[in-house]
Amino acid sequence: MADDPSIQDRITSLIDEEHRLRSSLQAGEITVDEEHARLRGVEVELDQCWDLLRQRRAKREFGENPDDATVRSERTVEGYTG
C-alpha cells in the first residue's frame, strides 16, 4: 500500500504529465485526439490518487488504519456526484 508522500509524488507526476501533453499539443508534436485520449487516462488516475489520499486522511482522522484505504474504480471516482 502506498503512503501519503508517495501518493502526493504520483499526483505531482501526473500533473507534470498533464502539462507535458498540453505543451506537446501546442508544439504540434501530438494531435488533439492523441492529447485527449492520453489526458483522459491521466485525469482518471489523478482523480483516483486524490480519492485515495482523502480516504487515508479520513481514516486517520477517525482512528482507523489509513492502509485500509483502497484505490476505487474509475467508475466510482468518475461517477461521484457529491
Backbone as CSV, one residue per row, in Angstrom:
resi,resn,N_x,N_y,N_z,CA_x,CA_y,CA_z,C_x,C_y,C_z
1,MET,0.857,-1.192,0.000,0.000,0.000,0.000,0.892,1.241,0.000
2,ALA,0.515,2.212,-0.766,1.256,3.465,-0.857,1.004,4.324,0.380
3,ASP,2.008,5.084,0.732,1.827,6.026,1.835,1.522,7.416,1.258
4,ASP,1.155,8.336,2.135,0.746,9.671,1.684,1.805,10.358,0.818
5,PRO,3.085,10.374,1.238,4.080,11.051,0.394,4.207,10.433,-1.009
6,SER,4.112,9.117,-1.110,4.230,8.517,-2.439,2.999,8.811,-3.292
7,ILE,1.833,8.908,-2.669,0.623,9.292,-3.406,0.761,10.737,-3.876
8,GLN,1.252,11.608,-3.013,1.444,13.005,-3.383,2.482,13.133,-4.501
9,ASP,3.532,12.314,-4.454,4.530,12.314,-5.530,3.897,11.893,-6.851
10,ARG,3.024,10.890,-6.800,2.355,10.431,-8.015,1.427,11.520,-8.560
11,ILE,0.749,12.236,-7.669,-0.110,13.348,-8.091,0.727,14.401,-8.817
12,THR,1.863,14.743,-8.248,2.754,15.720,-8.876,3.215,15.232,-10.248
13,SER,3.559,13.962,-10.342,3.990,13.378,-11.610,2.883,13.432,-12.657
14,LEU,1.663,13.142,-12.252,0.528,13.185,-13.174,0.225,14.609,-13.638
15,ILE,0.354,15.570,-12.744,0.151,16.978,-13.118,1.225,17.398,-14.115
16,ASP,2.458,16.969,-13.882,3.544,17.267,-14.824,3.247,16.651,-16.192
17,GLU,2.745,15.424,-16.203,2.389,14.762,-17.457,1.287,15.528,-18.177
18,GLU,0.324,16.019,-17.430,-0.758,16.819,-17.995,-0.182,18.060,-18.702
19,HIS,0.750,18.726,-18.039,1.385,19.912,-18.616,2.193,19.556,-19.862
20,ARG,2.908,18.423,-19.818,3.695,17.983,-20.980,2.784,17.718,-22.178
21,LEU,1.658,17.068,-21.924,0.729,16.783,-23.015,0.203,18.068,-23.639
22,ARG,-0.155,19.011,-22.820,-0.671,20.282,-23.342,0.405,21.020,-24.137
23,SER,1.639,20.979,-23.641,2.750,21.613,-24.361,3.027,20.899,-25.682
24,SER,2.956,19.583,-25.661,3.174,18.812,-26.890,2.127,19.133,-27.942
25,LEU,0.902,19.332,-27.499,-0.161,19.709,-28.430,0.123,21.085,-29.018
26,GLN,0.471,22.038,-28.174,0.761,23.391,-28.653,1.941,23.412,-29.618
27,ALA,2.907,22.528,-29.392,4.097,22.467,-30.249,3.838,21.660,-31.521
28,GLY,2.650,21.080,-31.644,2.320,20.304,-32.826,2.930,18.912,-32.846
29,GLU,3.381,18.447,-31.681,4.022,17.133,-31.585,3.012,15.995,-31.498
30,ILE,1.812,16.305,-31.059,0.731,15.323,-30.989,-0.554,15.973,-31.497
31,THR,-1.494,15.143,-31.877,-2.775,15.661,-32.362,-3.709,15.905,-31.183
32,VAL,-4.784,16.617,-31.460,-5.799,16.868,-30.444,-6.369,15.540,-29.946
33,ASP,-6.625,14.612,-30.853,-7.167,13.305,-30.456,-6.204,12.548,-29.554
34,GLU,-4.908,12.588,-29.883,-3.910,11.928,-29.033,-3.863,12.565,-27.647
35,GLU,-3.900,13.891,-27.632,-3.866,14.593,-26.349,-5.084,14.224,-25.509
36,HIS,-6.252,14.227,-26.116,-7.482,13.932,-25.372,-7.470,12.509,-24.830
37,ALA,-7.039,11.562,-25.646,-7.008,10.162,-25.204,-6.042,9.973,-24.046
38,ARG,-4.874,10.548,-24.166,-3.878,10.395,-23.108,-4.255,11.188,-21.868
39,LEU,-4.829,12.372,-22.066,-5.264,13.174,-20.917,-6.346,12.470,-20.121
40,ARG,-7.223,11.780,-20.802,-8.321,11.074,-20.123,-7.748,10.084,-19.107
41,GLY,-6.765,9.315,-19.518,-6.143,8.361,-18.608,-5.457,9.039,-17.439
42,VAL,-4.768,10.138,-17.725,-4.079,10.892,-16.668,-5.096,11.448,-15.675
43,GLU,-6.172,12.001,-16.192,-7.192,12.600,-15.321,-7.864,11.564,-14.430
44,VAL,-8.129,10.386,-14.980,-8.749,9.321,-14.179,-7.803,8.911,-13.058
45,GLU,-6.533,8.666,-13.407,-5.587,8.253,-12.371,-5.397,9.350,-11.331
46,LEU,-5.403,10.586,-11.767,-5.277,11.708,-10.836,-6.456,11.736,-9.869
47,ASP,-7.653,11.556,-10.386,-8.838,11.505,-9.521,-8.759,10.341,-8.540
48,GLN,-8.253,9.205,-8.996,-8.111,8.047,-8.105,-7.094,8.330,-7.006
49,CYS,-6.008,9.001,-7.348,-4.997,9.335,-6.337,-5.558,10.296,-5.296
50,TRP,-6.256,11.338,-5.756,-6.851,12.287,-4.805,-7.868,11.586,-3.905
51,ASP,-8.668,10.700,-4.494,-9.654,9.958,-3.724,-8.977,9.092,-2.668
52,LEU,-7.910,8.402,-3.057,-7.181,7.550,-2.113,-6.588,8.388,-0.984
53,LEU,-6.016,9.516,-1.312,-5.439,10.387,-0.290,-6.523,10.877,0.678
54,ARG,-7.689,11.248,0.139,-8.801,11.681,1.022,-9.267,10.536,1.915
55,GLN,-9.360,9.338,1.356,-9.762,8.180,2.171,-8.776,7.959,3.315
56,ARG,-7.478,8.018,2.990,-6.448,7.792,4.018,-6.543,8.840,5.126
57,ARG,-6.736,10.081,4.741,-6.839,11.162,5.732,-8.077,10.982,6.607
58,ALA,-9.187,10.602,6.004,-10.423,10.393,6.768,-10.260,9.233,7.744
59,LYS,-9.660,8.156,7.291,-9.453,7.012,8.186,-8.565,7.400,9.361
60,ARG,-7.514,8.135,9.073,-6.608,8.571,10.132,-7.349,9.475,11.120
61,GLU,-8.158,10.379,10.604,-8.904,11.321,11.450,-9.852,10.599,12.396
62,PHE,-10.419,9.479,11.936,-11.389,8.755,12.758,-10.800,7.530,13.439
63,GLY,-9.460,7.514,13.583,-8.787,6.475,14.342,-8.692,5.130,13.646
64,GLU,-8.906,5.110,12.346,-8.794,3.866,11.594,-7.422,3.801,10.929
65,ASN,-7.097,2.636,10.412,-5.819,2.428,9.758,-5.884,2.976,8.327
66,PRO,-5.067,3.989,8.001,-5.103,4.546,6.655,-4.699,3.548,5.581
67,ASP,-3.952,2.515,5.964,-3.541,1.498,4.998,-4.705,0.620,4.545
68,ASP,-5.845,0.751,5.197,-7.041,0.012,4.771,-7.758,0.701,3.601
69,ALA,-7.350,1.912,3.275,-7.931,2.621,2.128,-7.506,1.917,0.846
70,THR,-8.390,1.908,-0.133,-8.089,1.234,-1.393,-8.384,2.151,-2.577
71,VAL,-7.681,1.884,-3.671,-7.945,2.618,-4.906,-9.311,2.169,-5.410
72,ARG,-10.168,3.140,-5.645,-11.501,2.804,-6.147,-11.505,2.845,-7.675
73,SER,-12.463,2.175,-8.243,-12.553,2.050,-9.697,-12.780,3.402,-10.366
74,GLU,-12.470,3.426,-11.653,-12.728,4.631,-12.449,-14.206,4.991,-12.375
75,ARG,-15.046,3.997,-12.484,-16.491,4.242,-12.452,-16.904,4.928,-11.146
76,THR,-16.317,4.493,-10.042,-16.664,5.066,-8.742,-16.177,6.512,-8.629
77,VAL,-14.902,6.761,-8.938,-14.376,8.113,-8.735,-14.873,9.087,-9.793
78,GLU,-15.145,8.606,-10.983,-15.621,9.500,-12.037,-17.133,9.691,-11.965
79,GLY,-17.844,8.761,-11.308,-19.275,8.857,-11.228,-19.803,9.535,-9.983
80,TYR,-18.888,9.926,-9.099,-19.300,10.568,-7.850,-19.923,11.916,-8.134
81,THR,-21.096,12.160,-7.574,-21.804,13.400,-7.841,-21.958,14.299,-6.624
82,GLY,-21.364,13.927,-5.527,-21.427,14.826,-4.374,-22.093,14.172,-3.265
